[in-house]
Amino acid sequence: MEWMLRFCYHRCYHVNITIAGKSCISRNGKSSITEGMKSGAVLLPDQKASILWSKDAKQYALKFPRDKLENHLSALINESVDDPINFDLTFNLQNTAGRSLLRACILLQAEWEEQSTLILTPTARRNIESLVMTNFLLASSNSYTEKIYDTHRKNESPGKMLVQKVKDYIEENAHELPELADLATYAGISARSLQIGFKQHLGVSPMTYVRNIRMQRAHEQLENAFYTGETVTEIAMRWGFYNVGRFSQLYKSIYGRSPKETATGGIGIISR
């Protein structure tokens, strides 16, 4: 082992996601070991902690302000979160939720290093922050885990009328790029219940439905781009598709031609 750090964050949850080497974490009289690509650790805002890293240790270090993470959790479970979230000291990176968190961090790192549109655009940045926070809350056991996964509810699936209400809301507000937490808050149920209801009644997740509507609106505007003079990039970004290459691939898989072909041809117009 090479060096140690002792600290206490009063306003943040500090998350270490070990990607190489090892670390020994101590918090509130408990100690545990994290290993590269196998486990991570959570340091709480109201408890002192110390970390001892191996010489070859590498990690993602995430710092979540208390109010931001607790408000995000509150939106997910549709319930007020008034006290600090009590996380287990360590969490698993090898299960489904842990792997999802790792992928979110890898995406964040890549976009940050490139200073991409996903990072520089406030709306897009909000979406990626939401993605990381949601994956973290799912991956790390805490005092609200049962409520997040909704295992305490006997009737998890909302009715068809409520799903239709959220569906109408998505179609009316697609331009605001709503997130899962926004939809759950609007519906007045947990995010997990909303996902179950959409799968049951529509056959897709809420966010897949949001993406489909955004793609539909982008398609409609691309058909008129020949007359409006808008570019593919402008339209794609307006509807939340910040990686234009991926947008083009997805668009072609749905409509059978590229966005550029649609934008330059329109309906019944010969491409020039």
C-alpha angles and dihedrals in degrees: 000000000000115000145000137214127198120193149136124218113204098183104032145056106228115208124192115196106191112216099168137014122002141283134199112220125196122187130165093342095315126107134192142164126240122201132201113278090352108077147001137199137228125215115198128224094234100044133070116236143178132205130201114195130199117238092253095045120136126175149164107246113203124186116195117190109233096238094048097049094041092048090049091051090047090056092048095053097031091232136107116263107205103161133053113279110252106222125187111253095249137019136201121256095185100069125079096270093045093051090050090054091050091051090050090052092048090051091048092050093049094048093045094051090050092043086224130182087263089066101034097048111080095215092048092045089053090054095051091046088053090049093053094045093048093048091048093051090050095046100047121064112235144155091280100043094108091052093045091056091037094224089144093066120089094199107043100164120083118220126265092255092057092048088051090051091054090044090055090047091054092051092049095045104032090118089066091058095230119210128218091260090053091052093047091050091050091049093045094230136096122281090243093055091048091052091051092049094050092048091049099045104026104022094234137078120261092251093048087054090049090051092048092053091047090051091049091052091047089051092052092052093045089056088058096040091095087068102032096046093227118150128234090246093053093051095042093051093046088061096045100263099130097166100067093189092058090043090055092050093049092044093052092048089057104036102027096237137064124269089245092056090052093045095050096039108036117180114326092350120124112233114246 
